[in-house]
Every structure is written in C-alpha cells, then in structure tokens.
Amino acid sequence: MPAQRRSRSTVIVAILIATLVLTASLAWEAQQAARSHRATAENVLRDYSRVAAWEFARVGKQRLLAAMNDDLGEVQAAVRGGRIEAALGADKPCGNGCAAPHTVLTAFTGSLSDSRFTFAGAPVDDAVRTLLAKVVDDARRKPEAFTCPTLRLIRVNGVPSVIVWRPAYAGSRDPTGLVGFIADPPFVARIFEHIVAHTSLLPPSLVPAGAKINSALSVRVSTASGEPVYASAVDWSTYEGNQQLAPDYDRLNLAVALRPEAAGGLVIGGLPRERLPLVIGLLALTVGLVVVALVQLRREAELSRMRSDFVSGVSHELRTPLAQIRMFSETLLLGRVRSPAEGQRSLEIIARETQRLIQLVENVLLFSRGERSQPTVAREAAQLAPILRDVVESFVPLASARRVRLATAIDETVSANVDAAALRQILLNLLDNAVKYGPAGQQVTVGLCVSDDGARIYVDDEGPGVAPAEADRIWEPFNRLARTATATGGTGIGLAIVHQLTALHGGRAWVEPAPSGGARFIIEIPGAWTSAAVSAAVA
C-alpha cells in the first residue's frame, strides 16, 4: 500500500476510533445525567411523602387527643353523677367533628391510694387488670409523669380493643386516681379514615384542581409490632414517608406513600423516563456504523490492492505478446530474415501472440460485463467434439512455447445445448491455466465424456495440484494460490470467468486431483446426449 494511502487510512481509523470513544463518553454522560435527574425527582417525591406523613401524624394526634378527651369527659361526668354505666353506648361520634361512630364497651375508674377499680359494662380479663395495676404503680412512683391521656391497643378476652385512660384529680395538684374506657377498634381506625377523607395531607399547591382529596396517597397505620390498624389502599410505592407517634399513643406507626400512577403528576414534566435503552441503542448504532466503516475501509484497501494487482497482471500479460509482435514485425519489415523458414516462424509467433492478446481482451471484456450486469449466453444444440478439437488445435502454438504437449480423450458422440463462443472461452482459460501453472515439458490432457448429470469436460495437468482447502476459493476473482501468487503472472480472472460461464449454462465447475498427479479442472453442462442414443431413439 502506498505511503499516502496508508497515511489516509490511519487518519480515518483514528477519526473513527475517536468518534466511538466520544460517543461512548456522551452516552455515559447522558445516562448519568438521566439517572441523576430521576434520582432528584424521586427524592422530591419522597420528600412529598414525608411531608404528608408528618401532616398525617400531626392531625392524627390532634384528632386522637380530642376523641380521647371527649369520651373521657363523658366517663368522668357519669362518675360524678354516680352512674358510670351512663358512659357506655354505641354510635358515639369521634372527636373534632368526626362522624364515624364507635362503641364504648367498658368504663372504669381507679384509685391510686389503694389500687381499687370500678368497672361498668363488658367484663375485662386479667390482662387489662394487670395493665391498669402497672399504670397505677407507675403513677405512684412518678406522679409528675402521669399527666396526659394515654391510649393502648390491646386484646380484651381475645378481641382487639382500644383502652384509654387519664389522671383524675380531687382538688389537689397531684392525681388521686384515673378514669378510662375500653372501646372497639373503630375508635382509632375511623379517626384516621376521617382524616384521609376530609383533610388534605399535601400542600394545596401540589393538589391538581378538581382532584379528590388525598387521591394521590396511600396510608397505613399499624401498631409498634406491625399489626395493621388502618389502610386506605393496597397500592404502594417506594416513595414513602413514615412517622411514629409518641408513647401516649402506643407508638402507632403512620406510613404515607404516593400512589405509583399519581407520583409522576406531582413533578413538573413528570418522572424522567428511563433513557438506558435509548442510550444503549444509539451506542450500538454508532458501534455498528464504525464497524461498517472499518469493514468498508478494509474492503477499499483490498479492492485497491486487487485493482493494482489486476492492472499489473494485465500490463504484464499485454507487454510480453506486444513485445514479441513488435520485434518480429520489425524484423519482417526491415528484411532481416535470413531464410523463408525464419520468416514463416516470425509470422507464426506474431499469430500466436495475437491470439494470446485476443484471449486476454476477451477475458477482460467478459469480466467487465459480468461486473456491470448479468451476462447471458445463447445456447444451441451442438456437437462438442469439433468445438473442443478446434480450441485445442488453436492453442498448440501457445502450448509449444512452454514445451507443453497437448493430448485429447474426447467422446465424438456427445452433444449438448451450449453457447459455442462461451465454451471456447471456458476451454481456452482452462488450458491457459494448466500451461501457465504447470511445469515446462508437461502433458495437458483435454477430455470429454457423458455423465449422469450431463456433458463433462475436463483438463488435466501435471502441476502441483490444488489443496482441498483452496478448492472453492480459486474460482473467486483475483484469488490465486499462495505458492503461485508471486511466481507466475496473470490477471486473476481466468477461472472466475470459467465459473461464471459454466453457471450461465446451468452447470457447475470444480477441481479434483488428476490421475497424473496434478489437478483436474472439470466443468459439467446439463442436458447432454450422445449421437448413438439419438439414432436409437429415431429407430
């Protein structure tokens, strides 16, 4: 390859590699930017859910405290009236305007001085008594800590219930007893249900106009041990905020999550889509284009080499016969022949070299037409033996120049539908190949016979033969065996033309070892018959 072309190829390869590296870098940066953008948007959504959880906990504590104080006030009023059972009943509204009903199952009072309790309503089990005894004991030890209403979610006689109490005073600063009640679970659940239904947990700026309150949220309330108390919806997402209430509220866990289908609407422009498939696709496309460009560059270099070899081969093939023609024609023109026999020999050499030129030009023209468009052949019924003998006789002068003997083994009865001119070109190329790549003094045999598949024409030489691994490659244009590529000149298109013209006849061409030890090049043309068979059919 010339230095200028090599330098140009190096620059192109460097540019392609730089393009690939730059594209990979841009793809990486784009993916990182998209990932960062999505992470930022997801963090914003998690912040929104944390804000909603904080608001849920704030309002929940207010509503729970109001509901607890309302019912505790009723119990305390009933105690002062001497009828504690008056605090019992169903369909009591929850506090602070909550219309969801609940039922007070049991009301009770207790004395801190003697730990005596009075119960009205449904009986309580030992677990409740043990809990209240501990509350009284703690209040005696730390009266300053016994100041606020307290709520616990427990099981009474195996049934989930809510127990609530607060200190009772009798004209002194320190509590003298406690008052409380046991209610069914809706006491807590319906308070949170009312909050979700009527109180927006997100700032108004984040709620679309006309949207239902908290339609973008799912909430869960559970005990500290994870037992569910209330859940607004089954849909959940990773955009979640959590709050835990104080011990006075039994450390209830409040979780708020943005519903998956609504999360994107809370971010301007929506959640960024995953760009990885697109980035990978663009990167793969770039890699593919770079690979195609490199393949094309390599093919261009290969075509350039083949063109150079072809021009060199054609020039060599033209120079030799032209030099011979010029030398002997000048000899004849200048009258330098010493005898009529020498003049006759000069004319024979001129005729022989002219035939070589004609064959070379025919090959180039055939190959050129085959490259531009699909060539055609005009097939007619013909006896093959006369055509083959005529070609062999015309090739004798060329073979004699290399001291090659031509022999024939031709079946005179074989006929087939062929293009006579194309068949001549096929045989001339096979003979030229055998003479050119075989040793001087060899015998080349041309044979014709009938096989089950048609007329079989073969040319045997005594050359080095063809390795099985290269048996298919030799029929391709510009492909020559490694051992002959530099030892012998040639255009590299002779066998390619043989293969092409044989295929146009619907036949096939192949090479196999010859009985003489060289190579046997065979072409097979379908639809052959013999004269004897025709005669028998007519009879």
Beta strands, then each sheet from edge to edge (+ up, - down):
strand 1: 89-94
strand 2: 98-111
strand 3: 117-121
strand 4: 150-156
strand 5: 159-168
strand 6: 177-183
strand 7: 217-222
strand 8: 228-231
strand 9: 240-244
strand 10: 253-258
strand 11: 380-383
strand 12: 405-410
strand 13: 414-418
strand 14: 443-451
strand 15: 454-460
strand 16: 508-513
strand 17: 519-525
strand 18: 529-530
sheet 1: 1+ 2- 3+
sheet 2: 1+ 2- 6+ 5- 4+
sheet 3: 8+ 7- 10+ 9-
sheet 4: 11+ 13- 18+
sheet 5: 12+ 14+ 15- 17+ 16-
end
